[in-house]
Amino acid sequence: MTRARTASPFPPVLRAVVAALALGGGAMAQDQVPGEGADDELSVLRKRVEELERRLDADERSALAPDPDAIVREATHTTPEGFAPLPGTAFVWKLGGYVKVDVIHDLYEIGNEDKFSTQTISVPEDRESRSNIHAKETRLNVDLRGPFGPHEGRIFVETDFFNSSESLHMRHALGQVGGLLVGQTWTTYMDLSSRPHTLDFEGPDSEIFERSPMVRWTQDVGERTTFSVAIEDMDHDMTVDPSLTGSSETPLPDLTGNLRHEADGWHVQGSGVVRYLHFEGSQGASDDSTLGWGVALSGKKQLGDPGRRLMGQVSLGEGNGSYSQALRGTGSDAVVTAGGSLRPVRARTLVTGYEHDWTDEWSSTFAYSIADVHNTSTQAATAVRQLQSASANLTWRPFDNFLTGAEYLYGTREDKNGQDGVAHRLQFSFKFLF
């Protein structure tokens, strides 16, 4: 079968001109070919024309061929599952997210009606009941993968509506090439994969759990072991004596890192943070600085068959309380005394969870968390001393893109003065994924 020839970018008129020039060149060259007859002269001219034809054909192919770099990208780029080519680019992309509606009933009212935040438990407890329905957890993300020079890279952006005004706000915005990641995402100090799955947005709230703008580098140090180090932007959470005026400052970013090992059916991660805490006094108040630190150990293990999983996380530190979402906003990083002295506050946290798949469609999660604060003598009597939460749920996922379930949550708050309060909540959730 004869293959149809692609239309030439060199018109026939141009070919005729080139042929005429070739013939003219042959005539001008006649004096340089002595002793040749007419037949030999015609043969030489015919060869010249054929050579020019071959050159023109080669130029045509070159003009119509794709960019060599594009050929390399096409040959080396693999499309991940669920991604599609982005028209007009060398990237592939995927749109993701879900719509989630939470139906909440508090048996004992808690300060935060949208998520089970134990720091908002009233002391003593408020025994009034309350109901609430919201869809704030609904989120949308775009994931792009493609070439950045000779490397494969990623751009990821995700938003949700979980704020007081229910407006769209940023959760993640990052770019990644090889081991380099820049943008806002989960802090390097935490281990997201050791988090128990809860219907409540807060989750086991004593855990190390935060998103931060950062610059991070991750390096393989073994077949299944990686090391990550990052500088991160993090606000410091201080309690300042009422007699002083001033504010916490962040002269330096936090330094975070982790060492992670993964194996068949389990993983373990050790994490750490070092931070520079600084109080900037005003109206005659003195300045002071100190170091804060924290270490954490986390992991997850499959028990027997794939349907049973145990996970947990422990942390200890001074001046790192704001990395725990239970303690964030309680002034538990440090205390500034009346004399202007800055003292880091010691805190420790524990989270444990168990996930059980009853069938392919039905599953449950049981979770418990606790955060302890070593209060200083200068903290107020109503400062948080201990927070606890426990939850149990049953979820049904009849098909991949729909989940529903019910969850019971229990929490306690104890203050420095020994007074405490409790909260009870029932939550029903409906989740449509895409």
N, C-alpha and C positions, 0 to 999 in steps of 0.2 A: 504494500500500500504506500502510495506517495504521500509524504507529510506536507501539509499546506505550509507554504513559506510565509513568514511574517513580513508585513509590508516594510519596504526599505526606507530608511530616513534619507537615502541618497536618491533623488529623482532621476529618471532616465535622461533628462537634458544634461544633468551633471555628468552622467556616465559618458554621454556622447562627447562632451567637451573634453573629458579626460582622455577618451580614445583618440580624439583628434590631436591633442597635444602629444600623445604617444606616437602617432604617425608622423607628426612634425618632427618630433625628436629623432624618430628613426631616419627621416630624410636628412636631418642635419648631421646625423651620425654616419651617413652613407660614405663620406670621404674617408671615414676612419675604419671602413671594412673593405679593404682593397681586394680585388680578385674575385668578389662574390657575384654570382649571377642574379637574375631577377627572381628566380624561385627561392634562392637562399635569402635574398633581402626580404621577400614577403614572409618567409618562415620566421625570420628574426622579429619582424614587426608583430606577427601573430603572437609570438611568445611574450612580447612586451605587454600587449593588451591583456592576455590571460593572467599575467602576473598582477597587473593593476586590478583586474576583476577580483582576484583572490584577496588582495589587500583591502578592497572596498568591502567584501563580504566579512572579513575579520573586523573591520571598523563597525559594521552594522551589529555584529554579535556583541562587541564591547559596549556599544551604546545602549543596547537593550538588556544587558545583564544586570542583575541586582547588585547592590553594594556588597563587596566582599565581606565587610564586617557583619552585614545582615545575614549572610550565609553562615558565618561562624556562630552568630547568636541563635539562628534557627537550629543548627546542628547540636548545640550544647544545652539549650534551654529546655527544660522539661516542665510540662504543665501539671501542677499539683491537682489532686482530685477535687472536683467541685469548682475549679477555676475555668474561665473562658478568656479568649484573646480580647484585648482592648483595641478596638479598631483604630488604625492609624498609628499604632505604637508597637514596640517590641514587648510590651508588658501583657501579663494576664491578670485578671481581677476576679474578685468574688464579693458579692454583697451579702451581709449576714446580719443577724440580730433576732429579736423576738418581741412579741407583745405579751406583757404579763399583767394580770389583774390580781390584786390581793384583797381578800375580804377578811377583816380583822375585828375581833371582839376581845376587849380587855375585861377580865373579871375583876381585877384590881387595876385601876387606871395608872398608866405610866406616862412620864413626861413627853415621850416621843410617840406619836400615834402611828407613824409610818414604819418604823423599824424598832426592834427590841433592844434599845440602848439602856443597859443596866445603870449607867451613871445618872439617868434621869428618873430613877425610882424615887418616890417621895419617902422621906424619913421624918416621922413614921409613915407607913404606907397609906395611900389613898384608896379606900375600899369601894369607891364608886366604879360602876361599869361604863363602858363606852364602846361604840362601834365605828368603823371607818372602812371605806372602800377607796382604793386608789390604783393607778396604773403607772406610777412614777418610775418603776424599774424598767419599763419598756426601753429598748436600746436599738441602735443602728450602727453598723460598722462597715467599713470598706477596706479590703485587703488587696494590695497590689504587689506582684512579684515580677521581677524583670532584671535586665542587665544594667549595671552601673560600671561602665568601662568593661574590663575583663571579668568582673565579678557579678555574681547573682546578688540581688538586694531585695529589700522589702520596705513598703510604706504601709502603715496601718493607722487608721483613725477610727475612734469609737466615741459615741455620745449616748447620753440618756437624759432623763427628765427628773432625776432624784435630787430635788432641791426645793426650797420653800415656795418658789414662784412657779414650779413645774415648767420651767423654760429649758430649752435644749442647752446642755453644757458638756464640756469636754471631759471624757474619762481617759482616753489614751490618744496620743499623737506622737508617732515615732517613725524614725527611719533606721534601717539596719543594713549594713554591708559587711559580710564576713563576721568577725568577732566584735565589730564596733556597732554600738547602739546609742542613738541620741534621741532625746524627746522625753515625753512624760509617759510613764508606765509603772508597773509594780516595783516597789523598792527592792534593791538587791538584798536587803536584810531579811526579806520574808521568803516563805516557801508556799506558793499558791497551791501546789499539787498535794500538799498535806492537809488541806482544808476540808473538813466534812461538808457534805452537801446539805444545805438547809433551805427551806422555803423562805424564811425570813431573810431580808436583805442584809441585816447586820451580821448574821452568822454567829458563831461562838466568839463573842466580842472582846475577849481578853487576848486574842491572838495578835501577833505582829502582822499588821495589815495596813498598807498605805500605798498610794501612788505619788510619785515625785518626778519633777523634771530632773534629768540626769545626763551624764556622759558615762557610758559603761563599756568595758572591754571584757570579753569572755574568751578563755583559752582552754583548749583541750590539754590535759596533763596526763592522760592515760586513755585506754581504749573506751572506758565508760565513765571517766572522771573529768570534770570541768572545774575551772577556777574563774570567778568573776570578781572584778573590782570596779568601783564607780565613785564619782563625786556627785552628790545629790543636794538639791535645794530643799531645806526643811525648816519650818518655823519652830522656834523653841517655845515651850509652854511653861511659863514661870508664875509663881505666886509672889507678889511684891507686897512688902509691908505697907499698910495704909498710910503710914507717916511719910513715905517716900514718893517721889515723882520720877518717872523715867520709863524705859521700855526695854524689852529684850531685843538684841541685835544679832545679826548673823554675819560677822566679818569673813567667815570661811564656810564653804560648803561641808556637809557631812561626808565622811569617808566610809563607804560600806563595802562589804565583800562576802563571798561565800565559796565554799568548796563542796561540790556535789558529786555523789557516786550513784549510778543507776545500775541495777542488775535485774535479772528475770524475776518479776513479781515483787520487787521492793526497791526502795531508794532511801538514802540518808543524806542530810545536808547540815553542815555547820556554817553559821553566819555570824557576822560581827559588824559593829558600827563604832566609830570614834567621832566625837563632835566637840566643837569649841563653843561653849556657852558664854555669853557676854551680856552684861547689864549696863546700859547707858543711862547714867543718872542725869537729872536736870534740876534746875533751881537749887544748886549747891549740893545735890546728892552725889556721892562718889560713884565711880565706875568700878566694876569687878568682873573677873573672868575665871573660868575653870573648865576642866575637861569632863565630858560625859562619855560613857562607853556602854556597850551592851553585847552580849553573846547569846546565841540561840542554837538549839539542836532540834531538828525536825525529821520526820520520815513517814513512810507509808509502806505497809506490807500486805500482800495478798495472803489470805489464810486458806490453805487447801485449795478448793476450787475457786474459779475467778469471781464467784458471787459473794465472797466475804472479804472485807478489807478493814484493817485496823490502821489508824493514823494518829499522829500527835505532834506536839510542839512544846518546848519549854524555853524560857528566856530569863535572863538575869542581867541587871545593869544598874547604873547610876546615871541619871540625866537623860534616859532614853524612853521615859514613860509615854511620850506622845507617839511613839511608833505602835503602841497598843491602842486599838480603836476604843476600847473600854475606858482608858485613862486619858485619851486625847481631849483637851479642853478643860481638864480638872486642875491644871497648874502643877502637875506631878513630875515635871522635868527637874525643876530647881526651885529654891526658895531664896528670896532676897530679904535679909533680916533688917531690922530697924537701923542697925549700924552700917548698912550698905554691903554686908558680906553676902556673896553668892555661894549657896551650898547645893550641890546636886542631891536629888532625892532617889533613894534606892527603891527599885520595884522588881517584882518577879511575876511571871505569868505561866500558866499551864493550860493547854488545850488537848483534849483527846476525843476521838470519835470512832464509831464503828458503823460500817455500811453493810447491809445485807440484802441481796437480791433474792426475794422469795420465789419469783418466777421470771420469765423473760420480760414481763410487763409490770410486775409489782416489786417495789423495793422500799427499804426503810433506812433511816439514819438516826443514830443516837449520839448526842454530843454533849460535852461538859467543858466549861472553862472557868478559870479563877484568876484574878489579878490581886496581888497583895502589894500594898504600899507601906514602906517603913517611914511613918510620919515623923517629921522633925518637931522639936518643941515649939518652934515659931509658927507652925501651920495652925490655922483656925480649927476650932473644935469640930466644925462641920466638914472638914476636909475628908475626902474619900480615903478609907483605910482598906476596904476589901469589896470586890465585886465578884459575883458568881452568876453563871447562867447554865441552864440545862434545857435540852430540847429533844423531842422524839417526833418522827413523822412517818407517814405512809403515803407513797406516791404511786400513781398509775400512769403508765406511758403506753397506750394501746398502739401507737404508731410513732415513727421517729420525730415528727414535727409537732407533737402535742403532748403535754404533760399536765396533770392535775394532782392535787393531794391536799392533805390536812396535816397540821403540825401543832403540837402543844409546847409552850415555852414557859419556863419558870426562872425567875431571877431574884437576887437579893443584893442589897447595898448596906454596908456597915460603915459608919463614919468614925472619925478619930475619937469622939466622945463615947463610943460604945452603942449609940442608938442605931437602929436598923429598920429596914423596910423591905417588903416583898412585892412581887408582881406576878400575875398569871395572865397568859394570853392564848387564845385560839386563833389560828390563821388557816384560811383556805385559799389556794392559789390555782390559777389557770394560766397556762403558758403556751403560746403559739409560736413555734420557731420557724425560721426560714433561712 
